[in-house]
Amino acid sequence: MKKEIFKFSVIVFFFLAAFFLPFDSFTAAGAVREALLMLQKYARHHLLWTLVPSFFIAGAITVFINKQAVMKYFGAAAKKIVSYPVAAVSGTVLSVCSCTILPIVAGIYKSGAGLGPAIAFLYAGPAINVLAIILTARVLGFHIGLARAAGAIFFSIIIGLIMHALFMKEEKERMEGRAGSGGEVQDEKRSGLKSVIFFFFLMGILVSSSWLGPGLVPFTLVALLVFVTKKWFEKEEITRWLASTWGFEKQILPLLFIGVAAAGLLLGRPGYEGIIPSSWIESLVGGNSLGANLFASVAGAFMYFATITEVPILEGLMGAGMGDGPALALLLAGPALSLPNMLVISTILGVKKAVSYILLVIFISTIGGLLYGVVI
């Protein structure tokens, strides 16, 4: 019944869009063009060399990482003083956006990570990679760069702890169910060093291609990865890895494409207009009022930022009069969320947990921006 309702809702949505949207107007035509161009940009610059490696990493985590190791550091029963800080800073070496990090989060969550640590990693990961922090400090100022790094780490732990408290009962049942089923078959056939080397090549492909773009280093790493995979892994293991990777792809990619196109339609690419004029946003985020910080958090939550593109966008908005507090609020909410990110999180965690996470990010980003604006 739910599937039929969903299908009917989709049909109604497209009917209403076709009936009411003024496609012949300049604004609407430009917004449709922005949606298609943003989707094309995402496919060209992010899909092959950032998102695809993330899917392979997620599949490998699910199949090859020992469940006990995940439970030790990220499980619900792990010591919070260890699991939350580790989760909060684990994204430092990555260069991922709010969408690229999703397959990795799905992988560790499916492997037995507790909700709190998984959320901490989900929130902090896109915000605290070294390149993003350095660029923020150099372009927007040292203070806002420092505030971004400290805020992302601190608030990720706070949000993770709150999510754990809100869904403690459900998480306990999930962990008990995993213990009863035994979870995924885990790899015990290789030495720890071989597993480290294998994941080093996987992570190296993601990091180098994200920072440097496609080139000699990614292709070299791909060749090395293929070599060690054939040498150290059995055919059945590789099949399970590829099946797990494909499972994440078919779950996440369709929603990401829909979300990216919708973000382009509504907000446009940086420097271009969507249905919502950028002047409206600029006029609403001046000063340091509660409303300005809240609007910046909400706008940042729904916008899609490719890795580090939030910095030049913020530079332009601050030059147009955006306050320091709202700027930080957008930096705290933007990398952690986006419209496509929201759609996928709901399939990974469930709608109730996804909505709770989204509201917490917006609320805490607003408070963080407001406090920063007062201090500065």
KOLKEKE-138346 format. One line per field, with one value per residue (C-alpha): residue in one letter; x negated, y negated, z. Coordinates in nm, 3 decimals, decimal comma, padded with zeros to 5 digits, m for minus. Layout:
// KOLKEKE-138346
res: c(A/...)
xx: c(X/...)
yy: c(Y/...)
zz: c(Z/...)
***
This chain:
// KOLKEKE-138346
res: c(M/K/K/E/I/F/K/F/S/V/I/V/F/F/F/L/A/A/F/F/L/P/F/D/S/F/T/A/A/G/A/V/R/E/A/L/L/M/L/Q/K/Y/A/R/H/H/L/L/W/T/L/V/P/S/F/F/I/A/G/A/I/T/V/F/I/N/K/Q/A/V/M/K/Y/F/G/A/A/A/K/K/I/V/S/Y/P/V/A/A/V/S/G/T/V/L/S/V/C/S/C/T/I/L/P/I/V/A/G/I/Y/K/S/G/A/G/L/G/P/A/I/A/F/L/Y/A/G/P/A/I/N/V/L/A/I/I/L/T/A/R/V/L/G/F/H/I/G/L/A/R/A/A/G/A/I/F/F/S/I/I/I/G/L/I/M/H/A/L/F/M/K/E/E/K/E/R/M/E/G/R/A/G/S/G/G/E/V/Q/D/E/K/R/S/G/L/K/S/V/I/F/F/F/F/L/M/G/I/L/V/S/S/S/W/L/G/P/G/L/V/P/F/T/L/V/A/L/L/V/F/V/T/K/K/W/F/E/K/E/E/I/T/R/W/L/A/S/T/W/G/F/E/K/Q/I/L/P/L/L/F/I/G/V/A/A/A/G/L/L/L/G/R/P/G/Y/E/G/I/I/P/S/S/W/I/E/S/L/V/G/G/N/S/L/G/A/N/L/F/A/S/V/A/G/A/F/M/Y/F/A/T/I/T/E/V/P/I/L/E/G/L/M/G/A/G/M/G/D/G/P/A/L/A/L/L/L/A/G/P/A/L/S/L/P/N/M/L/V/I/S/T/I/L/G/V/K/K/A/V/S/Y/I/L/L/V/I/F/I/S/T/I/G/G/L/L/Y/G/V/V/I)
xx: c(00,000/m00,281/m00,451/m00,130/m00,084/m00,440/m00,388/m00,067/m00,245/m00,518/m00,260/m00,073/m00,399/m00,502/m00,148/m00,136/m00,485/m00,392/m00,063/m00,171/m00,543/m00,596/m00,852/m00,824/m00,948/m01,316/m01,351/m01,194/m01,387/m01,711/m01,634/m01,573/m01,900/m02,078/m01,934/m02,070/m02,407/m02,449/m02,369/m02,623/m02,885/m02,826/m02,857/m03,176/m03,361/m03,236/m03,080/m03,370/m03,661/m03,499/m03,162/m03,255/m03,561/m03,335/m03,099/m03,388/m03,511/m03,162/m03,133/m03,476/m03,394/m03,077/m03,243/m03,606/m03,627/m03,610/m03,284/m03,453/m03,693/m03,401/m03,219/m03,533/m03,575/m03,233/m02,982/m02,707/m02,888/m03,226/m03,363/m03,219/m03,536/m03,712/m03,449/m03,306/m03,635/m03,774/m03,460/m03,471/m03,829/m03,835/m03,737/m04,044/m04,239/m03,939/m03,819/m03,453/m03,126/m02,796/m02,706/m03,039/m03,060/m02,721/m02,833/m03,114/m02,873/m02,630/m02,913/m03,025/m02,666/m02,574/m02,889/m02,775/m02,876/m02,657/m02,422/m02,604/m02,956/m02,816/m02,635/m02,948/m03,144/m02,863/m02,849/m03,219/m03,365/m03,284/m03,366/m03,711/m03,930/m04,263/m04,228/m03,887/m04,007/m04,324/m04,132/m03,866/m04,131/m04,323/m04,024/m03,772/m04,006/m04,193/m03,924/m03,642/m03,869/m03,950/m03,584/m03,481/m03,726/m03,650/m03,275/m03,259/m03,439/m03,260/m02,912/m02,950/m03,004/m02,710/m02,476/m02,594/m02,531/m02,184/m02,094/m02,216/m01,999/m01,692/m01,708/m01,876/m01,599/m01,596/m01,975/m01,980/m01,733/m01,938/m02,256/m02,078/m01,944/m02,294/m02,431/m02,159/m02,209/m02,587/m02,602/m02,808/m03,070/m03,396/m03,742/m03,985/m04,204/m04,465/m04,712/m04,627/m04,904/m04,751/m04,411/m04,573/m04,750/m04,427/m04,232/m04,527/m04,500/m04,122/m04,147/m04,442/m04,233/m03,958/m04,187/m04,427/m04,156/m03,949/m04,243/m04,441/m04,181/m04,213/m04,577/m04,885/m04,840/m04,480/m04,555/m04,870/m04,674/m04,400/m04,658/m04,808/m04,462/m04,376/m04,706/m04,668/m04,299/m04,375/m04,671/m04,518/m04,145/m03,950/m03,694/m03,402/m03,522/m03,558/m03,207/m03,065/m03,256/m03,122/m02,769/m02,785/m02,922/m02,640/m02,389/m02,503/m02,508/m02,152/m02,028/m02,204/m02,271/m01,910/m01,827/m02,152/m02,078/m01,726/m01,853/m02,134/m01,897/m01,645/m01,916/m02,024/m01,663/m01,592/m01,925/m02,136/m02,510/m02,748/m02,719/m02,402/m02,035/m01,779/m01,413/m01,512/m01,708/m02,045/m01,964/m01,694/m01,949/m02,201/m01,941/m01,836/m02,175/m02,316/m02,396/m02,388/m02,023/m01,867/m01,667/m01,978/m02,163/m01,860/m01,808/m02,178/m02,160/m01,847/m01,981/m02,312/m02,131/m01,941/m02,217/m02,460/m02,829/m03,094/m03,409/m03,550/m03,321/m03,147/m03,451/m03,428/m03,049/m03,085/m03,348/m03,098/m02,812/m03,028/m03,139/m02,771/m02,707/m02,665/m02,745/m03,022/m02,775/m02,552/m02,866/m02,980/m02,625/m02,624/m02,972/m02,854/m02,528/m02,622/m02,894/m02,699/m02,371/m02,224/m01,896/m02,037/m02,213/m01,881/m01,706/m01,976/m02,009/m01,642/m01,704/m02,010/m01,879/m01,503/m01,285/m01,249/m01,623/m01,696/m01,451/m01,592/m01,946/m01,850/m01,673/m01,963/m02,216/m02,008/m01,946/m02,305/m02,451/m02,221/m02,331/m02,697/m02,673/m02,487/m02,748/m03,035/m02,877/m02,842/m03,204/m03,348)
yy: c(00,000/m00,241/m00,176/m00,254/m00,577/m00,675/m00,604/m00,806/m01,096/m01,098/m01,106/m01,392/m01,585/m01,569/m01,652/m01,964/m02,067/m02,027/m02,210/m02,509/m02,581/m02,871/m02,696/m02,969/m03,238/m03,332/m03,249/m02,905/m02,814/m02,927/m02,726/m02,409/m02,473/m02,515/m02,185/m02,001/m02,178/m02,109/m01,743/m01,737/m01,907/m01,655/m01,363/m01,499/m01,617/m01,408/m01,081/m00,888/m00,993/m01,063/m00,892/m00,565/m00,512/m00,583/m00,306/m00,059/m00,166/m00,121/00,225/00,324/00,202/00,409/00,729/00,721/00,518/00,740/00,673/00,687/00,408/00,183/00,261/00,191/m00,165/m00,267/m00,028/m00,140/00,027/m00,132/m00,393/m00,727/m00,908/m00,714/m00,646/m00,998/m01,192/m00,930/m00,954/m01,335/m01,366/m01,067/m01,286/m01,510/m01,332/m01,297/m01,551/m01,459/m01,647/m01,583/m01,325/m01,149/m01,061/m00,885/m00,545/m00,533/m00,615/m00,353/m00,100/m00,155/m00,177/00,150/00,309/00,239/m00,117/m00,287/m00,562/m00,830/m00,773/m00,725/m01,060/m01,231/m01,107/m01,202/m01,560/m01,633/m01,443/m01,691/m01,996/m01,928/m01,800/m01,980/m02,154/m02,299/m02,434/m02,589/m02,748/m02,883/m03,042/m03,195/m03,329/m03,416/m03,480/m03,283/m03,322/m03,180/m02,897/m02,806/m02,838/m02,611/m02,337/m02,354/m02,385/m02,090/m01,861/m01,979/m01,995/m01,657/m01,499/m01,689/m01,592/m01,230/m01,210/m01,362/m01,121/m00,830/m00,946/m00,999/m00,656/m00,453/m00,192/m00,137/m00,118/00,140/00,355/00,313/00,425/00,722/00,821/00,805/01,018/01,275/01,292/01,284/01,002/01,019/01,288/01,116/01,162/01,367/01,500/01,223/01,060/00,725/00,564/00,685/00,545/00,212/00,197/00,283/00,005/m00,233/m00,199/m00,244/m00,557/m00,680/m00,673/m00,874/m01,132/m01,185/m01,208/m01,445/m01,677/m01,647/m01,533/m01,236/m01,181/m00,970/m00,909/m00,777/m00,551/m00,418/m00,342/m00,173/00,055/00,140/00,202/00,443/00,624/00,680/00,769/01,046/01,169/01,166/01,219/01,522/01,496/01,549/01,263/01,027/01,121/01,036/00,705/00,607/00,713/00,500/00,205/00,236/00,251/m00,090/m00,234/m00,140/m00,262/m00,598/m00,713/m00,765/m00,983/m01,178/m01,257/m01,372/m01,584/m01,747/m01,837/m01,979/m02,186/m02,326/m02,403/m02,591/m02,759/m02,737/m02,689/m02,936/m03,264/m03,160/m03,192/m02,922/m02,974/m03,136/m03,459/m03,481/m03,844/m03,715/m03,508/m03,792/m04,034/m03,793/m03,708/m04,048/m04,128/m03,871/m03,834/m03,502/m03,516/m03,575/m03,283/m03,055/m03,145/m03,087/m02,745/m02,645/m02,776/m02,597/m02,277/m02,264/m02,389/m02,143/m02,228/m02,033/m01,992/m02,334/m02,527/m02,670/m02,895/m03,107/m03,114/m03,251/m03,499/m03,641/m03,648/m03,814/m04,070/m04,143/m04,208/m03,868/m03,878/m03,672/m03,473/m03,365/m03,285/m03,037/m02,901/m02,825/m02,669/m02,443/m02,337/m02,341/m02,074/m01,844/m01,857/m01,909/m01,822/m01,506/m01,419/m01,441/m01,206/m00,942/m00,970/m00,883/m00,554/m00,471/m00,567/m00,587/m00,896/m00,964/m00,958/m01,157/m01,433/m01,446/m01,477/m01,750/m01,957/m01,916/m02,031/m02,339/m02,425/m02,379/m02,555/m02,849/m02,867/m02,828/m03,111/m03,335/m03,283/m03,338/m03,660/m03,790/m03,708/m03,849)
zz: c(00,000/00,090/m00,243/m00,430/m00,235/m00,317/m00,688/m00,686/m00,510/m00,774/m01,053/m00,885/m00,830/m01,195/m01,308/m01,091/m01,200/m01,567/m01,517/m01,308/m01,362/m01,608/m01,826/m02,088/m01,847/m01,833/m01,463/m01,485/m01,800/m01,637/m01,324/m01,528/m01,708/m01,372/m01,250/m01,554/m01,543/m01,172/m01,230/m01,513/m01,295/m01,018/m01,260/m01,418/m01,109/m00,818/m00,927/m01,079/m00,861/m00,525/m00,494/m00,665/m00,439/m00,142/m00,252/m00,277/00,067/00,213/00,058/00,187/00,538/00,541/00,412/00,525/00,845/01,153/01,334/01,672/01,569/01,470/01,793/01,996/01,874/01,740/01,889/02,124/02,415/02,336/02,575/02,469/02,571/02,293/02,026/01,988/01,961/01,720/01,505/01,517/01,387/01,149/00,855/00,890/00,615/00,384/00,132/00,106/00,071/00,247/m00,020/m00,069/00,300/00,299/00,164/00,422/00,704/00,574/00,573/00,932/01,056/00,885/01,030/01,384/01,468/01,725/01,610/01,810/01,671/01,319/01,346/01,483/01,182/00,943/01,076/01,120/00,826/00,544/00,758/00,902/00,621/00,636/00,300/00,388/00,723/00,578/00,290/00,527/00,750/00,460/00,266/00,537/00,830/01,095/01,359/01,148/01,031/01,391/01,492/01,204/01,304/01,676/01,618/01,380/01,625/01,939/01,788/01,617/01,958/02,107/01,822/01,837/02,213/02,176/01,894/02,107/02,399/02,178/02,018/02,293/02,305/01,928/01,918/02,195/01,999/01,681/01,856/02,015/01,673/01,526/01,809/01,750/01,375/01,385/01,128/00,811/00,757/00,844/00,700/00,911/00,627/00,600/00,832/00,980/00,773/00,446/00,546/00,635/00,297/00,114/00,286/00,248/m00,129/m00,118/00,097/m00,108/m00,425/m00,257/m00,094/m00,386/m00,650/m00,434/m00,369/m00,693/m00,943/m01,179/m01,273/m01,220/m00,847/m00,863/m01,162/m00,993/m00,678/m00,880/m01,039/m00,699/m00,556/m00,839/m00,786/m00,410/m00,448/m00,697/m00,494/m00,143/m00,193/m00,306/m00,586/m00,346/m00,125/m00,420/m00,533/m00,190/m00,190/m00,533/m00,436/m00,121/m00,321/m00,575/m00,291/m00,168/m00,519/m00,608/m00,269/m00,274/m00,634/m00,754/m00,454/m00,492/m00,855/m00,769/m00,480/m00,678/m00,961/m00,713/m00,542/m00,878/m00,973/m00,650/m00,575/m00,891/m00,910/m00,740/m00,928/m01,113/m01,031/m00,959/m00,877/m00,544/m00,617/m00,444/m00,352/m00,119/00,069/00,088/00,224/00,497/00,649/00,739/01,101/01,378/01,470/01,563/01,241/01,027/01,185/01,157/00,792/00,718/00,884/00,694/00,362/00,419/00,513/00,184/m00,048/m00,202/m00,155/m00,340/m00,132/m00,024/m00,263/00,043/00,098/m00,222/m00,186/00,169/00,051/m00,197/00,055/00,323/00,067/00,003/00,374/00,537/00,910/01,073/01,283/00,993/00,792/01,058/01,092/00,720/00,744/01,026/00,860/00,491/00,468/00,704/00,512/00,168/00,002/m00,162/00,165/00,353/00,112/00,147/00,527/00,558/00,377/00,589/00,933/00,883/00,853/01,226/01,293/00,979/01,072/01,425/01,291/01,042/01,308/01,551/01,290/01,205/01,572/01,690/01,384/01,456/01,820/01,722/01,470/01,715/01,989/01,746/01,620/01,976/02,063/01,739)
***
